[in-house]
């Protein structure tokens, strides 16, 4: 899967440290060892994004079955700041949406976004995501602590 010079690659035991480092730089929250252990188990739902053979982004998802729904949760999707606006996030999100489409059994896909992250909110809205909820004090140790839940519902 290529778009310009962007390619997606598997997350493995050999490159998981790159994912950890990337997440430390891109996100204001830190993820524990269980997050990374789980990421190694999800296959196509976790990808590193390479731009000209350099790791510059990643997406990590998990399947969430709750409230009689089968949902895909985007745990993380991020790109290093100097590489934003090159379509790398789009390649990763399109990969996730294609998985949902091919599977055919997801009710929706959703994620949390910090309420002041206007560029992320606009990015997801361009793909048909809508703000469906505001979670008070979702984040610990960062301000603002509230998150929007953005969701894209699939028509059955």
Phi and psi in radians as a Rosetta constraint file:
Dihedral C 1 N 2 CA 2 C 2 CIRCULARHARMONIC -2.293 0.35
Dihedral N 2 CA 2 C 2 N 3 CIRCULARHARMONIC 2.496 0.35
Dihedral C 2 N 3 CA 3 C 3 CIRCULARHARMONIC -2.510 0.35
Dihedral N 3 CA 3 C 3 N 4 CIRCULARHARMONIC 1.913 0.35
Dihedral C 3 N 4 CA 4 C 4 CIRCULARHARMONIC 1.136 0.35
Dihedral N 4 CA 4 C 4 N 5 CIRCULARHARMONIC -2.142 0.35
Dihedral C 4 N 5 CA 5 C 5 CIRCULARHARMONIC -1.899 0.35
Dihedral N 5 CA 5 C 5 N 6 CIRCULARHARMONIC 0.470 0.35
Dihedral C 5 N 6 CA 6 C 6 CIRCULARHARMONIC -1.775 0.35
Dihedral N 6 CA 6 C 6 N 7 CIRCULARHARMONIC 2.281 0.35
Dihedral C 6 N 7 CA 7 C 7 CIRCULARHARMONIC -2.330 0.35
Dihedral N 7 CA 7 C 7 N 8 CIRCULARHARMONIC 2.617 0.35
Dihedral C 7 N 8 CA 8 C 8 CIRCULARHARMONIC -1.832 0.35
Dihedral N 8 CA 8 C 8 N 9 CIRCULARHARMONIC 2.423 0.35
Dihedral C 8 N 9 CA 9 C 9 CIRCULARHARMONIC -2.282 0.35
Dihedral N 9 CA 9 C 9 N 10 CIRCULARHARMONIC 2.831 0.35
Dihedral C 9 N 10 CA 10 C 10 CIRCULARHARMONIC -1.205 0.35
Dihedral N 10 CA 10 C 10 N 11 CIRCULARHARMONIC 2.635 0.35
Dihedral C 10 N 11 CA 11 C 11 CIRCULARHARMONIC -1.630 0.35
Dihedral N 11 CA 11 C 11 N 12 CIRCULARHARMONIC 2.164 0.35
Dihedral C 11 N 12 CA 12 C 12 CIRCULARHARMONIC -2.277 0.35
Dihedral N 12 CA 12 C 12 N 13 CIRCULARHARMONIC 3.042 0.35
Dihedral C 12 N 13 CA 13 C 13 CIRCULARHARMONIC -1.022 0.35
Dihedral N 13 CA 13 C 13 N 14 CIRCULARHARMONIC -0.500 0.35
Dihedral C 13 N 14 CA 14 C 14 CIRCULARHARMONIC -1.346 0.35
Dihedral N 14 CA 14 C 14 N 15 CIRCULARHARMONIC -0.448 0.35
Dihedral C 14 N 15 CA 15 C 15 CIRCULARHARMONIC -2.114 0.35
Dihedral N 15 CA 15 C 15 N 16 CIRCULARHARMONIC 0.161 0.35
Dihedral C 15 N 16 CA 16 C 16 CIRCULARHARMONIC -1.058 0.35
Dihedral N 16 CA 16 C 16 N 17 CIRCULARHARMONIC -0.531 0.35
Dihedral C 16 N 17 CA 17 C 17 CIRCULARHARMONIC -1.141 0.35
Dihedral N 17 CA 17 C 17 N 18 CIRCULARHARMONIC -0.546 0.35
Dihedral C 17 N 18 CA 18 C 18 CIRCULARHARMONIC -1.154 0.35
Dihedral N 18 CA 18 C 18 N 19 CIRCULARHARMONIC -0.697 0.35
Dihedral C 18 N 19 CA 19 C 19 CIRCULARHARMONIC -1.095 0.35
Dihedral N 19 CA 19 C 19 N 20 CIRCULARHARMONIC -0.778 0.35
Dihedral C 19 N 20 CA 20 C 20 CIRCULARHARMONIC -1.021 0.35
Dihedral N 20 CA 20 C 20 N 21 CIRCULARHARMONIC -0.837 0.35
Dihedral C 20 N 21 CA 21 C 21 CIRCULARHARMONIC -1.098 0.35
Dihedral N 21 CA 21 C 21 N 22 CIRCULARHARMONIC -0.791 0.35
Dihedral C 21 N 22 CA 22 C 22 CIRCULARHARMONIC -1.010 0.35
Dihedral N 22 CA 22 C 22 N 23 CIRCULARHARMONIC -0.837 0.35
Dihedral C 22 N 23 CA 23 C 23 CIRCULARHARMONIC -1.100 0.35
Dihedral N 23 CA 23 C 23 N 24 CIRCULARHARMONIC -0.633 0.35
Dihedral C 23 N 24 CA 24 C 24 CIRCULARHARMONIC -1.087 0.35
Dihedral N 24 CA 24 C 24 N 25 CIRCULARHARMONIC -0.632 0.35
Dihedral C 24 N 25 CA 25 C 25 CIRCULARHARMONIC -1.413 0.35
Dihedral N 25 CA 25 C 25 N 26 CIRCULARHARMONIC -0.688 0.35
Dihedral C 25 N 26 CA 26 C 26 CIRCULARHARMONIC -1.436 0.35
Dihedral N 26 CA 26 C 26 N 27 CIRCULARHARMONIC -0.664 0.35
Dihedral C 26 N 27 CA 27 C 27 CIRCULARHARMONIC -1.885 0.35
Dihedral N 27 CA 27 C 27 N 28 CIRCULARHARMONIC 2.543 0.35
Dihedral C 27 N 28 CA 28 C 28 CIRCULARHARMONIC -1.394 0.35
Dihedral N 28 CA 28 C 28 N 29 CIRCULARHARMONIC -0.045 0.35
Dihedral C 28 N 29 CA 29 C 29 CIRCULARHARMONIC -2.032 0.35
Dihedral N 29 CA 29 C 29 N 30 CIRCULARHARMONIC 2.735 0.35
Dihedral C 29 N 30 CA 30 C 30 CIRCULARHARMONIC -1.878 0.35
Dihedral N 30 CA 30 C 30 N 31 CIRCULARHARMONIC 2.669 0.35
Dihedral C 30 N 31 CA 31 C 31 CIRCULARHARMONIC -1.979 0.35
Dihedral N 31 CA 31 C 31 N 32 CIRCULARHARMONIC 2.464 0.35
Dihedral C 31 N 32 CA 32 C 32 CIRCULARHARMONIC -1.479 0.35
Dihedral N 32 CA 32 C 32 N 33 CIRCULARHARMONIC 3.051 0.35
Dihedral C 32 N 33 CA 33 C 33 CIRCULARHARMONIC -1.069 0.35
Dihedral N 33 CA 33 C 33 N 34 CIRCULARHARMONIC -0.579 0.35
Dihedral C 33 N 34 CA 34 C 34 CIRCULARHARMONIC -1.087 0.35
Dihedral N 34 CA 34 C 34 N 35 CIRCULARHARMONIC -0.676 0.35
Dihedral C 34 N 35 CA 35 C 35 CIRCULARHARMONIC -0.955 0.35
Dihedral N 35 CA 35 C 35 N 36 CIRCULARHARMONIC -0.851 0.35
Dihedral C 35 N 36 CA 36 C 36 CIRCULARHARMONIC -1.257 0.35
Dihedral N 36 CA 36 C 36 N 37 CIRCULARHARMONIC -0.593 0.35
Dihedral C 36 N 37 CA 37 C 37 CIRCULARHARMONIC -1.114 0.35
Dihedral N 37 CA 37 C 37 N 38 CIRCULARHARMONIC -0.765 0.35
Dihedral C 37 N 38 CA 38 C 38 CIRCULARHARMONIC -1.128 0.35
Dihedral N 38 CA 38 C 38 N 39 CIRCULARHARMONIC -0.686 0.35
Dihedral C 38 N 39 CA 39 C 39 CIRCULARHARMONIC -1.025 0.35
Dihedral N 39 CA 39 C 39 N 40 CIRCULARHARMONIC -0.631 0.35
Dihedral C 39 N 40 CA 40 C 40 CIRCULARHARMONIC -1.155 0.35
Dihedral N 40 CA 40 C 40 N 41 CIRCULARHARMONIC -0.302 0.35
Dihedral C 40 N 41 CA 41 C 41 CIRCULARHARMONIC -1.682 0.35
Dihedral N 41 CA 41 C 41 N 42 CIRCULARHARMONIC -0.151 0.35
Dihedral C 41 N 42 CA 42 C 42 CIRCULARHARMONIC -1.649 0.35
Dihedral N 42 CA 42 C 42 N 43 CIRCULARHARMONIC -0.023 0.35
Dihedral C 42 N 43 CA 43 C 43 CIRCULARHARMONIC 1.090 0.35
Dihedral N 43 CA 43 C 43 N 44 CIRCULARHARMONIC -2.128 0.35
Dihedral C 43 N 44 CA 44 C 44 CIRCULARHARMONIC -1.130 0.35
Dihedral N 44 CA 44 C 44 N 45 CIRCULARHARMONIC -0.240 0.35
Dihedral C 44 N 45 CA 45 C 45 CIRCULARHARMONIC -1.402 0.35
Dihedral N 45 CA 45 C 45 N 46 CIRCULARHARMONIC -0.038 0.35
Dihedral C 45 N 46 CA 46 C 46 CIRCULARHARMONIC -2.294 0.35
Dihedral N 46 CA 46 C 46 N 47 CIRCULARHARMONIC 2.211 0.35
Dihedral C 46 N 47 CA 47 C 47 CIRCULARHARMONIC -2.444 0.35
Dihedral N 47 CA 47 C 47 N 48 CIRCULARHARMONIC 2.517 0.35
Dihedral C 47 N 48 CA 48 C 48 CIRCULARHARMONIC -1.640 0.35
Dihedral N 48 CA 48 C 48 N 49 CIRCULARHARMONIC 2.511 0.35
Dihedral C 48 N 49 CA 49 C 49 CIRCULARHARMONIC -1.839 0.35
Dihedral N 49 CA 49 C 49 N 50 CIRCULARHARMONIC 2.212 0.35
Dihedral C 49 N 50 CA 50 C 50 CIRCULARHARMONIC -1.911 0.35
Dihedral N 50 CA 50 C 50 N 51 CIRCULARHARMONIC 2.319 0.35
Dihedral C 50 N 51 CA 51 C 51 CIRCULARHARMONIC -2.078 0.35
Dihedral N 51 CA 51 C 51 N 52 CIRCULARHARMONIC 2.035 0.35
Dihedral C 51 N 52 CA 52 C 52 CIRCULARHARMONIC 0.885 0.35
Dihedral N 52 CA 52 C 52 N 53 CIRCULARHARMONIC 0.781 0.35
Dihedral C 52 N 53 CA 53 C 53 CIRCULARHARMONIC 1.221 0.35
Dihedral N 53 CA 53 C 53 N 54 CIRCULARHARMONIC 0.205 0.35
Dihedral C 53 N 54 CA 54 C 54 CIRCULARHARMONIC -1.924 0.35
Dihedral N 54 CA 54 C 54 N 55 CIRCULARHARMONIC 2.358 0.35
Dihedral C 54 N 55 CA 55 C 55 CIRCULARHARMONIC -1.236 0.35
Dihedral N 55 CA 55 C 55 N 56 CIRCULARHARMONIC 2.056 0.35
Dihedral C 55 N 56 CA 56 C 56 CIRCULARHARMONIC -2.210 0.35
Dihedral N 56 CA 56 C 56 N 57 CIRCULARHARMONIC -0.099 0.35
Dihedral C 56 N 57 CA 57 C 57 CIRCULARHARMONIC -2.856 0.35
Dihedral N 57 CA 57 C 57 N 58 CIRCULARHARMONIC 2.981 0.35
Dihedral C 57 N 58 CA 58 C 58 CIRCULARHARMONIC -2.796 0.35
Dihedral N 58 CA 58 C 58 N 59 CIRCULARHARMONIC 2.698 0.35
Dihedral C 58 N 59 CA 59 C 59 CIRCULARHARMONIC -2.331 0.35
Dihedral N 59 CA 59 C 59 N 60 CIRCULARHARMONIC 2.381 0.35
Dihedral C 59 N 60 CA 60 C 60 CIRCULARHARMONIC -2.367 0.35
Dihedral N 60 CA 60 C 60 N 61 CIRCULARHARMONIC 2.204 0.35
Dihedral C 60 N 61 CA 61 C 61 CIRCULARHARMONIC -2.258 0.35
Dihedral N 61 CA 61 C 61 N 62 CIRCULARHARMONIC 2.906 0.35
Dihedral C 61 N 62 CA 62 C 62 CIRCULARHARMONIC -2.563 0.35
Dihedral N 62 CA 62 C 62 N 63 CIRCULARHARMONIC 2.729 0.35
Dihedral C 62 N 63 CA 63 C 63 CIRCULARHARMONIC -1.493 0.35
Dihedral N 63 CA 63 C 63 N 64 CIRCULARHARMONIC 2.332 0.35
Dihedral C 63 N 64 CA 64 C 64 CIRCULARHARMONIC -2.174 0.35
Dihedral N 64 CA 64 C 64 N 65 CIRCULARHARMONIC 2.045 0.35
Dihedral C 64 N 65 CA 65 C 65 CIRCULARHARMONIC -1.922 0.35
Dihedral N 65 CA 65 C 65 N 66 CIRCULARHARMONIC 1.912 0.35
Dihedral C 65 N 66 CA 66 C 66 CIRCULARHARMONIC -2.722 0.35
Dihedral N 66 CA 66 C 66 N 67 CIRCULARHARMONIC 2.732 0.35
Dihedral C 66 N 67 CA 67 C 67 CIRCULARHARMONIC 0.897 0.35
Dihedral N 67 CA 67 C 67 N 68 CIRCULARHARMONIC 0.743 0.35
Dihedral C 67 N 68 CA 68 C 68 CIRCULARHARMONIC 0.989 0.35
Dihedral N 68 CA 68 C 68 N 69 CIRCULARHARMONIC 0.501 0.35
Dihedral C 68 N 69 CA 69 C 69 CIRCULARHARMONIC -2.220 0.35
Dihedral N 69 CA 69 C 69 N 70 CIRCULARHARMONIC 2.590 0.35
Dihedral C 69 N 70 CA 70 C 70 CIRCULARHARMONIC -1.888 0.35
Dihedral N 70 CA 70 C 70 N 71 CIRCULARHARMONIC 1.966 0.35
Dihedral C 70 N 71 CA 71 C 71 CIRCULARHARMONIC -2.169 0.35
Dihedral N 71 CA 71 C 71 N 72 CIRCULARHARMONIC 2.674 0.35
Dihedral C 71 N 72 CA 72 C 72 CIRCULARHARMONIC -1.833 0.35
Dihedral N 72 CA 72 C 72 N 73 CIRCULARHARMONIC 2.189 0.35
Dihedral C 72 N 73 CA 73 C 73 CIRCULARHARMONIC -1.831 0.35
Dihedral N 73 CA 73 C 73 N 74 CIRCULARHARMONIC 2.123 0.35
Dihedral C 73 N 74 CA 74 C 74 CIRCULARHARMONIC -1.476 0.35
Dihedral N 74 CA 74 C 74 N 75 CIRCULARHARMONIC 1.803 0.35
Dihedral C 74 N 75 CA 75 C 75 CIRCULARHARMONIC -1.243 0.35
Dihedral N 75 CA 75 C 75 N 76 CIRCULARHARMONIC -0.807 0.35
Dihedral C 75 N 76 CA 76 C 76 CIRCULARHARMONIC -2.521 0.35
Dihedral N 76 CA 76 C 76 N 77 CIRCULARHARMONIC 2.521 0.35
Dihedral C 76 N 77 CA 77 C 77 CIRCULARHARMONIC -2.654 0.35
Dihedral N 77 CA 77 C 77 N 78 CIRCULARHARMONIC 1.961 0.35
Dihedral C 77 N 78 CA 78 C 78 CIRCULARHARMONIC -2.669 0.35
Dihedral N 78 CA 78 C 78 N 79 CIRCULARHARMONIC 2.721 0.35
Dihedral C 78 N 79 CA 79 C 79 CIRCULARHARMONIC -2.329 0.35
Dihedral N 79 CA 79 C 79 N 80 CIRCULARHARMONIC 2.444 0.35
Dihedral C 79 N 80 CA 80 C 80 CIRCULARHARMONIC -0.982 0.35
Dihedral N 80 CA 80 C 80 N 81 CIRCULARHARMONIC 2.429 0.35
Dihedral C 80 N 81 CA 81 C 81 CIRCULARHARMONIC -0.865 0.35
Dihedral N 81 CA 81 C 81 N 82 CIRCULARHARMONIC -0.798 0.35
Dihedral C 81 N 82 CA 82 C 82 CIRCULARHARMONIC -1.157 0.35
Dihedral N 82 CA 82 C 82 N 83 CIRCULARHARMONIC -0.255 0.35
Dihedral C 82 N 83 CA 83 C 83 CIRCULARHARMONIC -1.855 0.35
Dihedral N 83 CA 83 C 83 N 84 CIRCULARHARMONIC 0.111 0.35
Dihedral C 83 N 84 CA 84 C 84 CIRCULARHARMONIC -1.293 0.35
Dihedral N 84 CA 84 C 84 N 85 CIRCULARHARMONIC 2.724 0.35
Dihedral C 84 N 85 CA 85 C 85 CIRCULARHARMONIC 1.285 0.35
Dihedral N 85 CA 85 C 85 N 86 CIRCULARHARMONIC 0.326 0.35
Dihedral C 85 N 86 CA 86 C 86 CIRCULARHARMONIC -1.865 0.35
Dihedral N 86 CA 86 C 86 N 87 CIRCULARHARMONIC 0.093 0.35
Dihedral C 86 N 87 CA 87 C 87 CIRCULARHARMONIC 1.521 0.35
Dihedral N 87 CA 87 C 87 N 88 CIRCULARHARMONIC 0.146 0.35
Dihedral C 87 N 88 CA 88 C 88 CIRCULARHARMONIC -1.242 0.35
Dihedral N 88 CA 88 C 88 N 89 CIRCULARHARMONIC -0.763 0.35
Dihedral C 88 N 89 CA 89 C 89 CIRCULARHARMONIC -1.073 0.35
Dihedral N 89 CA 89 C 89 N 90 CIRCULARHARMONIC -0.657 0.35
Dihedral C 89 N 90 CA 90 C 90 CIRCULARHARMONIC -1.092 0.35
Dihedral N 90 CA 90 C 90 N 91 CIRCULARHARMONIC -0.770 0.35
Dihedral C 90 N 91 CA 91 C 91 CIRCULARHARMONIC -1.031 0.35
Dihedral N 91 CA 91 C 91 N 92 CIRCULARHARMONIC -0.767 0.35
Dihedral C 91 N 92 CA 92 C 92 CIRCULARHARMONIC -1.170 0.35
Dihedral N 92 CA 92 C 92 N 93 CIRCULARHARMONIC -0.781 0.35
Dihedral C 92 N 93 CA 93 C 93 CIRCULARHARMONIC -1.173 0.35
Dihedral N 93 CA 93 C 93 N 94 CIRCULARHARMONIC -0.689 0.35
Dihedral C 93 N 94 CA 94 C 94 CIRCULARHARMONIC -1.089 0.35
Dihedral N 94 CA 94 C 94 N 95 CIRCULARHARMONIC -0.624 0.35
Dihedral C 94 N 95 CA 95 C 95 CIRCULARHARMONIC -1.046 0.35
Dihedral N 95 CA 95 C 95 N 96 CIRCULARHARMONIC -0.835 0.35
Dihedral C 95 N 96 CA 96 C 96 CIRCULARHARMONIC -1.094 0.35
Dihedral N 96 CA 96 C 96 N 97 CIRCULARHARMONIC -0.800 0.35
Dihedral C 96 N 97 CA 97 C 97 CIRCULARHARMONIC -1.154 0.35
Dihedral N 97 CA 97 C 97 N 98 CIRCULARHARMONIC -0.583 0.35
Dihedral C 97 N 98 CA 98 C 98 CIRCULARHARMONIC -1.165 0.35
Dihedral N 98 CA 98 C 98 N 99 CIRCULARHARMONIC -0.694 0.35
Dihedral C 98 N 99 CA 99 C 99 CIRCULARHARMONIC -1.029 0.35
Dihedral N 99 CA 99 C 99 N 100 CIRCULARHARMONIC -0.792 0.35
Dihedral C 99 N 100 CA 100 C 100 CIRCULARHARMONIC -1.077 0.35
Dihedral N 100 CA 100 C 100 N 101 CIRCULARHARMONIC -0.769 0.35
Dihedral C 100 N 101 CA 101 C 101 CIRCULARHARMONIC -1.117 0.35
Dihedral N 101 CA 101 C 101 N 102 CIRCULARHARMONIC -0.814 0.35
Dihedral C 101 N 102 CA 102 C 102 CIRCULARHARMONIC -1.162 0.35
Dihedral N 102 CA 102 C 102 N 103 CIRCULARHARMONIC -0.642 0.35
Dihedral C 102 N 103 CA 103 C 103 CIRCULARHARMONIC -1.155 0.35
Dihedral N 103 CA 103 C 103 N 104 CIRCULARHARMONIC -0.827 0.35
Dihedral C 103 N 104 CA 104 C 104 CIRCULARHARMONIC 1.349 0.35
Dihedral N 104 CA 104 C 104 N 105 CIRCULARHARMONIC -0.043 0.35
Dihedral C 104 N 105 CA 105 C 105 CIRCULARHARMONIC -2.016 0.35
Dihedral N 105 CA 105 C 105 N 106 CIRCULARHARMONIC 0.260 0.35
Dihedral C 105 N 106 CA 106 C 106 CIRCULARHARMONIC -1.603 0.35
Dihedral N 106 CA 106 C 106 N 107 CIRCULARHARMONIC 2.347 0.35
Dihedral C 106 N 107 CA 107 C 107 CIRCULARHARMONIC -1.325 0.35
Dihedral N 107 CA 107 C 107 N 108 CIRCULARHARMONIC -0.668 0.35
Dihedral C 107 N 108 CA 108 C 108 CIRCULARHARMONIC -2.858 0.35
Dihedral N 108 CA 108 C 108 N 109 CIRCULARHARMONIC 2.998 0.35
Dihedral C 108 N 109 CA 109 C 109 CIRCULARHARMONIC -2.203 0.35
Dihedral N 109 CA 109 C 109 N 110 CIRCULARHARMONIC 2.435 0.35
Dihedral C 109 N 110 CA 110 C 110 CIRCULARHARMONIC -2.572 0.35
Dihedral N 110 CA 110 C 110 N 111 CIRCULARHARMONIC 2.910 0.35
Dihedral C 110 N 111 CA 111 C 111 CIRCULARHARMONIC -2.798 0.35
Dihedral N 111 CA 111 C 111 N 112 CIRCULARHARMONIC 2.943 0.35
Dihedral C 111 N 112 CA 112 C 112 CIRCULARHARMONIC -1.879 0.35
Dihedral N 112 CA 112 C 112 N 113 CIRCULARHARMONIC 2.438 0.35
Dihedral C 112 N 113 CA 113 C 113 CIRCULARHARMONIC -2.350 0.35
Dihedral N 113 CA 113 C 113 N 114 CIRCULARHARMONIC 2.341 0.35
Dihedral C 113 N 114 CA 114 C 114 CIRCULARHARMONIC -1.003 0.35
Dihedral N 114 CA 114 C 114 N 115 CIRCULARHARMONIC 2.381 0.35
Dihedral C 114 N 115 CA 115 C 115 CIRCULARHARMONIC -1.053 0.35
Dihedral N 115 CA 115 C 115 N 116 CIRCULARHARMONIC -0.382 0.35
Dihedral C 115 N 116 CA 116 C 116 CIRCULARHARMONIC -1.674 0.35
Dihedral N 116 CA 116 C 116 N 117 CIRCULARHARMONIC 0.090 0.35
Dihedral C 116 N 117 CA 117 C 117 CIRCULARHARMONIC -1.564 0.35
Dihedral N 117 CA 117 C 117 N 118 CIRCULARHARMONIC 1.272 0.35
Dihedral C 117 N 118 CA 118 C 118 CIRCULARHARMONIC -1.047 0.35
Dihedral N 118 CA 118 C 118 N 119 CIRCULARHARMONIC -0.681 0.35
Dihedral C 118 N 119 CA 119 C 119 CIRCULARHARMONIC -1.151 0.35
Dihedral N 119 CA 119 C 119 N 120 CIRCULARHARMONIC -0.672 0.35
Dihedral C 119 N 120 CA 120 C 120 CIRCULARHARMONIC -1.187 0.35
Dihedral N 120 CA 120 C 120 N 121 CIRCULARHARMONIC -0.744 0.35
Dihedral C 120 N 121 CA 121 C 121 CIRCULARHARMONIC -1.047 0.35
Dihedral N 121 CA 121 C 121 N 122 CIRCULARHARMONIC -0.823 0.35
Dihedral C 121 N 122 CA 122 C 122 CIRCULARHARMONIC -1.091 0.35
Dihedral N 122 CA 122 C 122 N 123 CIRCULARHARMONIC -0.730 0.35
Dihedral C 122 N 123 CA 123 C 123 CIRCULARHARMONIC -0.973 0.35
Dihedral N 123 CA 123 C 123 N 124 CIRCULARHARMONIC -0.904 0.35
Dihedral C 123 N 124 CA 124 C 124 CIRCULARHARMONIC -1.199 0.35
Dihedral N 124 CA 124 C 124 N 125 CIRCULARHARMONIC -0.636 0.35
Dihedral C 124 N 125 CA 125 C 125 CIRCULARHARMONIC -1.073 0.35
Dihedral N 125 CA 125 C 125 N 126 CIRCULARHARMONIC -0.575 0.35
Dihedral C 125 N 126 CA 126 C 126 CIRCULARHARMONIC -1.099 0.35
Dihedral N 126 CA 126 C 126 N 127 CIRCULARHARMONIC -0.341 0.35
Dihedral C 126 N 127 CA 127 C 127 CIRCULARHARMONIC -1.804 0.35
Dihedral N 127 CA 127 C 127 N 128 CIRCULARHARMONIC 0.230 0.35
Dihedral C 127 N 128 CA 128 C 128 CIRCULARHARMONIC 1.581 0.35
Dihedral N 128 CA 128 C 128 N 129 CIRCULARHARMONIC 0.185 0.35
Dihedral C 128 N 129 CA 129 C 129 CIRCULARHARMONIC -1.372 0.35
Dihedral N 129 CA 129 C 129 N 130 CIRCULARHARMONIC 2.606 0.35
Dihedral C 129 N 130 CA 130 C 130 CIRCULARHARMONIC -2.264 0.35
Dihedral N 130 CA 130 C 130 N 131 CIRCULARHARMONIC 2.582 0.35
Dihedral C 130 N 131 CA 131 C 131 CIRCULARHARMONIC -1.275 0.35
Dihedral N 131 CA 131 C 131 N 132 CIRCULARHARMONIC 2.115 0.35
Dihedral C 131 N 132 CA 132 C 132 CIRCULARHARMONIC -1.984 0.35
Dihedral N 132 CA 132 C 132 N 133 CIRCULARHARMONIC -0.203 0.35
Dihedral C 132 N 133 CA 133 C 133 CIRCULARHARMONIC -2.878 0.35
Dihedral N 133 CA 133 C 133 N 134 CIRCULARHARMONIC 2.678 0.35
Dihedral C 133 N 134 CA 134 C 134 CIRCULARHARMONIC -2.043 0.35
Dihedral N 134 CA 134 C 134 N 135 CIRCULARHARMONIC 2.117 0.35
Dihedral C 134 N 135 CA 135 C 135 CIRCULARHARMONIC -1.701 0.35
Dihedral N 135 CA 135 C 135 N 136 CIRCULARHARMONIC 2.040 0.35
Dihedral C 135 N 136 CA 136 C 136 CIRCULARHARMONIC -1.262 0.35
Dihedral N 136 CA 136 C 136 N 137 CIRCULARHARMONIC 2.404 0.35
Dihedral C 136 N 137 CA 137 C 137 CIRCULARHARMONIC 0.896 0.35
Dihedral N 137 CA 137 C 137 N 138 CIRCULARHARMONIC 0.720 0.35
Dihedral C 137 N 138 CA 138 C 138 CIRCULARHARMONIC -1.198 0.35
Dihedral N 138 CA 138 C 138 N 139 CIRCULARHARMONIC -0.722 0.35
Dihedral C 138 N 139 CA 139 C 139 CIRCULARHARMONIC -1.644 0.35
Dihedral N 139 CA 139 C 139 N 140 CIRCULARHARMONIC 2.556 0.35
Dihedral C 139 N 140 CA 140 C 140 CIRCULARHARMONIC -1.821 0.35
Dihedral N 140 CA 140 C 140 N 141 CIRCULARHARMONIC 2.407 0.35
Dihedral C 140 N 141 CA 141 C 141 CIRCULARHARMONIC 1.155 0.35
Dihedral N 141 CA 141 C 141 N 142 CIRCULARHARMONIC 0.279 0.35
Dihedral C 141 N 142 CA 142 C 142 CIRCULARHARMONIC -2.368 0.35
Dihedral N 142 CA 142 C 142 N 143 CIRCULARHARMONIC 2.659 0.35
Dihedral C 142 N 143 CA 143 C 143 CIRCULARHARMONIC -2.107 0.35
Dihedral N 143 CA 143 C 143 N 144 CIRCULARHARMONIC 2.465 0.35
Dihedral C 143 N 144 CA 144 C 144 CIRCULARHARMONIC -1.197 0.35
Dihedral N 144 CA 144 C 144 N 145 CIRCULARHARMONIC 2.628 0.35
Dihedral C 144 N 145 CA 145 C 145 CIRCULARHARMONIC -1.471 0.35
Dihedral N 145 CA 145 C 145 N 146 CIRCULARHARMONIC -0.213 0.35
Dihedral C 145 N 146 CA 146 C 146 CIRCULARHARMONIC -1.413 0.35
Dihedral N 146 CA 146 C 146 N 147 CIRCULARHARMONIC 2.655 0.35
Dihedral C 146 N 147 CA 147 C 147 CIRCULARHARMONIC -2.281 0.35
Dihedral N 147 CA 147 C 147 N 148 CIRCULARHARMONIC 2.552 0.35
Dihedral C 147 N 148 CA 148 C 148 CIRCULARHARMONIC -1.585 0.35
Dihedral N 148 CA 148 C 148 N 149 CIRCULARHARMONIC 2.510 0.35
Dihedral C 148 N 149 CA 149 C 149 CIRCULARHARMONIC -1.671 0.35
Dihedral N 149 CA 149 C 149 N 150 CIRCULARHARMONIC 2.072 0.35
Dihedral C 149 N 150 CA 150 C 150 CIRCULARHARMONIC -1.817 0.35
Dihedral N 150 CA 150 C 150 N 151 CIRCULARHARMONIC 2.384 0.35
Dihedral C 150 N 151 CA 151 C 151 CIRCULARHARMONIC -2.449 0.35
Dihedral N 151 CA 151 C 151 N 152 CIRCULARHARMONIC 2.473 0.35
Dihedral C 151 N 152 CA 152 C 152 CIRCULARHARMONIC -2.052 0.35
Dihedral N 152 CA 152 C 152 N 153 CIRCULARHARMONIC 2.081 0.35
Dihedral C 152 N 153 CA 153 C 153 CIRCULARHARMONIC -1.668 0.35
Dihedral N 153 CA 153 C 153 N 154 CIRCULARHARMONIC 2.403 0.35
Dihedral C 153 N 154 CA 154 C 154 CIRCULARHARMONIC -1.695 0.35
Dihedral N 154 CA 154 C 154 N 155 CIRCULARHARMONIC 2.380 0.35
Dihedral C 154 N 155 CA 155 C 155 CIRCULARHARMONIC -1.326 0.35
Dihedral N 155 CA 155 C 155 N 156 CIRCULARHARMONIC 2.295 0.35
